[in-house]
Amino acid sequence: MRRAWVSLAMAAVCAGVFAATPVKTPITPAVSKPVVFAPIVVVGQRATPAIWELRKGNKTLWILGTLYPVPKGVDWDPKPIEQRVAVSQVVLGPMGLSVGEDIGFLRGLFLLPALRRSRFNPDGQTLHEVLPPPLYARWSQARARWLGEDKDVERFRPIYAAFELDNAAIDKAGLAPPRRKSIVEQAAKRFGIPMVDVRLKVEVDAPRQALREFNASKLDDTRCLEETLDRVDNDLVHMRERAEAWAAGDVERLRTLPFREQWETCLAALGSTDVAREHGVSNVPQQMEARWLAEARKAMASHDRVFATLPVRLLLRNDGVLGALRADGYVVVAEP
């Protein structure tokens, strides 16, 4: 979790100014019963997520569909990935956002207090003060159900409160974020295959000043928390179903399940201000896709066999990245 909010704090070298909200009467959340989910059962015991295969002439591009969240403690079958990585000439890293990557360890230590402060609302405000009353009522009920007596979170910005809520809910639902060091990365290292960083890079020349501005600013991130509440209230069962289908490589079942994700809205909140746009933080999801596509095209121009990963929701769409690759002449010869 900390890694997520640090990255997003650095991405938000920006801030919008919004009118102060009126004083509201605090809401006492009702006591909720503990939430208990049955363990997720992976068909075949070992996870074998689907891999798409695209070809153009003698060139082959393999794309592993990834998912967030995945079954907690899932046991992978690494062979389908390792066999393809072993014969690849280059591996594309995961899509993502890289902000101020070259800060360095010692400089990062000096910035750590500012990074911690970035989680909190400016001027010591609480969620009770910054959220509309109906949304705060929903938040209070969800906090009691999923987070218990975590009082610090009441001082968090809505976007960071959303992260904490999402993490707690998926954990109790038997789900977890993908492990930090992926099987793809491990296989590339094992077989000596170079990896290409395809993350969208945002340069921050003065990170201390950027964090100072961010810590004093307000974000239009209320919608991010609202969509997270919608996801937690209405999508946990589907999340578990998607995780089961993904782990079994059951793409047909994945196609029938709705995908509800709030992170594009949360990223948009970080990139909606003038200062953010000055640092290139705007339309982040579209920029990340464009960056991945550019690096994939570059890799395929120089190599005959490339292994990559993409969120499975993007691979289930007919347009977007797959549509662009088809337009380039690639044919999906093995669509799971």
C-alpha positions as semicolon CSV with decimal commas, in nm:
position;residue;x (nm);y (nm);z (nm)
1;M;0,000;0,000;0,000
2;R;0,274;0,244;0,095
3;R;0,437;0,196;-0,244
4;A;0,111;0,285;-0,415
5;W;0,053;0,611;-0,228
6;V;0,417;0,717;-0,261
7;S;0,402;0,674;-0,638
8;L;0,074;0,857;-0,668
9;A;0,188;1,136;-0,438
10;M;0,489;1,194;-0,659
11;A;0,265;1,179;-0,965
12;A;0,046;1,449;-0,821
13;V;0,284;1,739;-0,861
14;C;-0,029;1,939;-0,880
15;A;-0,330;2,064;-0,704
16;G;-0,670;2,216;-0,762
17;V;-0,822;2,468;-0,525
18;F;-1,178;2,400;-0,415
19;A;-1,412;2,587;-0,182
20;A;-1,416;2,477;0,181
21;T;-1,705;2,254;0,274
22;P;-1,954;2,358;0,543
23;V;-1,939;2,209;0,893
24;K;-2,139;1,890;0,926
25;T;-2,263;1,685;1,216
26;P;-2,043;1,377;1,266
27;I;-2,200;1,045;1,183
28;T;-2,160;0,749;1,417
29;P;-2,123;0,437;1,203
30;A;-2,333;0,136;1,285
31;V;-2,151;-0,166;1,416
32;S;-2,116;-0,417;1,133
33;K;-2,087;-0,793;1,158
34;P;-1,753;-0,946;1,059
35;V;-1,727;-1,023;0,688
36;V;-1,640;-1,386;0,614
37;F;-1,573;-1,531;0,267
38;A;-1,505;-1,891;0,173
39;P;-1,155;-1,957;0,032
40;I;-1,122;-1,921;-0,345
41;V;-1,080;-2,255;-0,520
42;V;-0,849;-2,255;-0,823
43;V;-0,947;-2,519;-1,079
44;G;-0,651;-2,749;-1,137
45;Q;-0,491;-2,632;-0,808
46;R;-0,226;-2,417;-0,986
47;A;-0,291;-2,086;-1,160
48;T;-0,241;-2,086;-1,537
49;P;-0,355;-1,742;-1,665
50;A;-0,423;-1,707;-2,035
51;I;-0,153;-1,599;-2,280
52;W;-0,244;-1,435;-2,612
53;E;-0,024;-1,508;-2,917
54;L;0,001;-1,258;-3,202
55;R;0,196;-1,310;-3,524
56;K;0,305;-1,105;-3,822
57;G;0,520;-1,292;-4,069
58;N;0,801;-1,454;-3,871
59;K;0,740;-1,231;-3,566
60;T;0,564;-1,355;-3,252
61;L;0,434;-1,149;-2,963
62;W;0,308;-1,328;-2,650
63;I;0,098;-1,127;-2,404
64;L;0,011;-1,257;-2,058
65;G;-0,317;-1,119;-1,925
66;T;-0,274;-0,987;-1,571
67;L;-0,536;-0,908;-1,308
68;Y;-0,584;-0,707;-0,990
69;P;-0,666;-0,849;-0,742
70;V;-0,572;-1,217;-0,762
71;P;-0,656;-1,511;-0,532
72;K;-0,462;-1,482;-0,206
73;G;-0,172;-1,725;-0,182
74;V;-0,227;-1,850;-0,536
75;D;0,016;-2,122;-0,650
76;W;0,131;-2,056;-1,006
77;D;0,222;-2,307;-1,273
78;P;0,524;-2,122;-1,415
79;K;0,589;-2,352;-1,713
80;P;0,370;-2,181;-1,977
81;I;0,536;-1,847;-1,896
82;E;0,890;-1,981;-1,860
83;Q;0,874;-2,173;-2,188
84;R;0,785;-1,857;-2,382
85;V;1,018;-1,624;-2,194
86;A;1,308;-1,865;-2,249
87;V;1,280;-1,833;-2,629
88;S;1,204;-1,461;-2,632
89;Q;1,466;-1,203;-2,721
90;V;1,325;-0,933;-2,496
91;V;1,056;-0,904;-2,228
92;L;0,839;-0,595;-2,186
93;G;0,782;-0,499;-1,823
94;P;0,436;-0,423;-1,684
95;M;0,239;-0,115;-1,781
96;G;0,253;0,152;-1,514
97;L;0,363;0,496;-1,400
98;S;0,716;0,592;-1,298
99;V;0,758;0,923;-1,114
100;G;1,085;1,073;-1,000
101;E;1,255;0,735;-1,034
102;D;1,609;0,866;-1,005
103;I;1,573;1,035;-0,668
104;G;1,818;0,798;-0,503
105;F;1,810;0,624;-0,166
106;L;1,958;0,898;0,057
107;R;1,755;1,173;-0,103
108;G;1,449;0,955;-0,067
109;L;1,511;0,930;0,307
110;F;1,506;1,309;0,337
111;L;1,181;1,321;0,139
112;L;1,011;1,048;0,343
113;P;0,843;1,282;0,597
114;A;0,693;1,485;0,314
115;L;0,580;1,167;0,142
116;R;0,404;1,056;0,460
117;R;0,233;1,393;0,494
118;S;0,102;1,366;0,139
119;R;-0,159;1,116;0,257
120;F;-0,333;1,371;0,476
121;N;-0,579;1,645;0,390
122;P;-0,428;1,994;0,402
123;D;-0,499;2,220;0,702
124;G;-0,567;1,919;0,924
125;Q;-0,910;1,857;0,773
126;T;-1,090;1,527;0,822
127;L;-1,302;1,327;0,580
128;H;-1,603;1,442;0,779
129;E;-1,516;1,798;0,677
130;V;-1,430;1,744;0,310
131;L;-1,690;1,488;0,196
132;P;-2,057;1,559;0,115
133;P;-2,281;1,429;0,398
134;P;-2,434;1,135;0,202
135;L;-2,091;1,017;0,089
136;Y;-1,946;1,052;0,439
137;A;-2,233;0,840;0,572
138;R;-2,144;0,565;0,323
139;W;-1,775;0,598;0,407
140;S;-1,845;0,571;0,782
141;Q;-2,038;0,247;0,735
142;A;-1,770;0,100;0,509
143;R;-1,491;0,204;0,746
144;A;-1,665;0,032;1,037
145;R;-1,715;-0,282;0,830
146;W;-1,373;-0,314;0,669
147;L;-1,122;-0,099;0,860
148;G;-1,246;-0,112;1,220
149;E;-1,095;0,142;1,459
150;D;-0,837;0,294;1,222
151;K;-0,860;0,658;1,329
152;D;-0,571;0,789;1,117
153;V;-0,762;0,715;0,799
154;E;-1,015;0,984;0,894
155;R;-0,746;1,243;0,824
156;F;-0,651;1,091;0,487
157;R;-0,730;1,250;0,154
158;P;-1,024;1,071;-0,011
159;I;-0,795;0,905;-0,265
160;Y;-0,575;0,749;0,007
161;A;-0,877;0,652;0,214
162;A;-0,996;0,474;-0,102
163;F;-0,667;0,280;-0,125
164;E;-0,690;0,170;0,238
165;L;-1,053;0,063;0,201
166;D;-0,987;-0,130;-0,120
167;N;-0,689;-0,315;0,033
168;A;-0,882;-0,411;0,345
169;A;-1,188;-0,530;0,152
170;I;-1,000;-0,745;-0,098
171;D;-0,793;-0,896;0,183
172;K;-1,106;-1,008;0,369
173;A;-1,250;-1,136;0,040
174;G;-0,960;-1,380;0,003
175;L;-0,786;-1,166;-0,259
176;A;-0,452;-0,985;-0,278
177;P;-0,248;-0,761;-0,508
178;P;-0,016;-0,949;-0,746
179;R;0,316;-1,027;-0,582
180;R;0,577;-0,758;-0,623
181;K;0,831;-0,970;-0,810
182;S;0,638;-1,147;-1,084
183;I;0,704;-1,488;-1,236
184;V;0,773;-1,309;-1,565
185;E;1,051;-1,103;-1,406
186;Q;1,195;-1,409;-1,235
187;A;1,192;-1,606;-1,561
188;A;1,359;-1,322;-1,753
189;K;1,635;-1,307;-1,491
190;R;1,676;-1,685;-1,488
191;F;1,716;-1,711;-1,867
192;G;1,911;-1,388;-1,908
193;I;1,646;-1,216;-2,119
194;P;1,662;-0,834;-2,106
195;M;1,358;-0,651;-1,975
196;V;1,235;-0,320;-2,115
197;D;1,074;-0,064;-1,885
198;V;0,749;0,039;-2,056
199;R;0,611;0,253;-1,774
200;L;0,502;0,607;-1,844
201;K;0,778;0,828;-1,704
202;V;0,709;1,161;-1,536
203;E;1,019;1,366;-1,458
204;V;1,013;1,576;-1,143
205;D;1,314;1,810;-1,127
206;A;1,237;1,946;-0,780
207;P;1,060;1,668;-0,586
208;R;1,080;1,850;-0,251
209;Q;0,903;2,156;-0,393
210;A;0,653;1,938;-0,578
211;L;0,566;1,754;-0,257
212;R;0,538;2,081;-0,066
213;E;0,288;2,210;-0,323
214;F;0,100;1,882;-0,318
215;N;0,080;1,869;0,062
216;A;-0,072;2,218;0,072
217;S;-0,322;2,153;-0,204
218;K;-0,663;1,998;-0,247
219;L;-0,755;1,735;-0,503
220;D;-1,083;1,670;-0,678
221;D;-1,068;1,310;-0,557
222;T;-1,412;1,269;-0,400
223;R;-1,530;1,068;-0,701
224;C;-1,238;0,828;-0,654
225;L;-1,360;0,737;-0,305
226;E;-1,720;0,718;-0,424
227;E;-1,634;0,470;-0,699
228;T;-1,425;0,267;-0,456
229;L;-1,725;0,244;-0,224
230;D;-1,936;0,132;-0,522
231;R;-1,677;-0,135;-0,604
232;V;-1,654;-0,261;-0,246
233;D;-2,033;-0,255;-0,197
234;N;-2,129;-0,416;-0,528
235;D;-1,832;-0,588;-0,691
236;L;-1,655;-0,808;-0,437
237;V;-1,839;-1,121;-0,549
238;H;-1,755;-1,044;-0,913
239;M;-1,393;-0,975;-0,814
240;R;-1,371;-1,323;-0,665
241;E;-1,534;-1,474;-0,974
242;R;-1,292;-1,286;-1,201
243;A;-0,997;-1,402;-0,991
244;E;-1,109;-1,765;-1,013
245;A;-1,164;-1,744;-1,389
246;W;-0,834;-1,563;-1,445
247;A;-0,635;-1,816;-1,241
248;A;-0,791;-2,101;-1,441
249;G;-0,725;-1,928;-1,774
250;D;-1,101;-1,930;-1,841
251;V;-1,129;-1,637;-2,083
252;E;-1,481;-1,723;-2,192
253;R;-1,600;-1,687;-1,836
254;L;-1,405;-1,363;-1,795
255;R;-1,588;-1,221;-2,097
256;T;-1,921;-1,275;-1,923
257;L;-1,821;-1,096;-1,601
258;P;-1,849;-0,721;-1,556
259;F;-1,530;-0,523;-1,492
260;R;-1,571;-0,238;-1,246
261;E;-1,250;-0,046;-1,176
262;Q;-1,213;0,293;-1,014
263;W;-0,843;0,353;-1,070
264;E;-0,882;0,548;-1,393
265;T;-1,102;0,794;-1,202
266;C;-0,844;0,812;-0,923
267;L;-0,561;0,875;-1,169
268;A;-0,772;1,139;-1,343
269;A;-0,805;1,321;-1,009
270;L;-0,426;1,341;-0,991
271;G;-0,390;1,467;-1,344
272;S;-0,674;1,716;-1,373
273;T;-0,498;2,035;-1,265
274;D;-0,277;2,282;-1,450
275;V;0,032;2,202;-1,242
276;A;-0,011;1,831;-1,310
277;R;-0,042;1,890;-1,681
278;E;0,277;2,098;-1,674
279;H;0,459;1,783;-1,559
280;G;0,285;1,561;-1,812
281;V;0,041;1,408;-1,561
282;S;-0,282;1,417;-1,761
283;N;-0,490;1,150;-1,934
284;V;-0,267;0,902;-1,753
285;P;-0,443;0,576;-1,856
286;Q;-0,435;0,676;-2,223
287;Q;-0,072;0,783;-2,196
288;M;0,023;0,453;-2,033
289;E;-0,143;0,256;-2,314
290;A;0,027;0,472;-2,577
291;R;0,364;0,425;-2,408
292;W;0,319;0,045;-2,394
293;L;0,215;0,032;-2,760
294;A;0,512;0,243;-2,869
295;E;0,756;0,018;-2,681
296;A;0,589;-0,298;-2,818
297;R;0,621;-0,170;-3,174
298;K;0,982;-0,075;-3,112
299;A;1,062;-0,418;-2,968
300;M;0,891;-0,604;-3,252
301;A;1,078;-0,396;-3,510
302;S;1,409;-0,518;-3,367
303;H;1,320;-0,871;-3,254
304;D;1,130;-1,177;-3,375
305;R;1,001;-1,303;-3,038
306;V;0,880;-1,077;-2,759
307;F;0,700;-1,156;-2,432
308;A;0,482;-0,894;-2,264
309;T;0,204;-0,845;-2,010
310;L;-0,113;-0,637;-2,016
311;P;-0,416;-0,607;-1,787
312;V;-0,656;-0,874;-1,904
313;R;-0,942;-0,622;-1,931
314;L;-0,750;-0,450;-2,214
315;L;-0,704;-0,782;-2,392
316;L;-1,077;-0,853;-2,375
317;R;-1,153;-0,536;-2,571
318;N;-1,170;-0,538;-2,950
319;D;-1,031;-0,187;-2,973
320;G;-0,743;-0,031;-2,783
321;V;-0,405;-0,202;-2,786
322;L;-0,514;-0,522;-2,962
323;G;-0,704;-0,320;-3,221
324;A;-0,394;-0,112;-3,289
325;L;-0,177;-0,423;-3,327
326;R;-0,430;-0,578;-3,565
327;A;-0,419;-0,257;-3,768
328;D;-0,039;-0,302;-3,782
329;G;-0,094;-0,640;-3,948
330;Y;-0,070;-0,871;-3,646
331;V;-0,304;-1,168;-3,630
332;V;-0,420;-1,324;-3,303
333;V;-0,342;-1,689;-3,374
334;A;-0,392;-1,816;-3,020
335;E;-0,666;-1,631;-2,838
336;P;-0,751;-1,823;-2,522
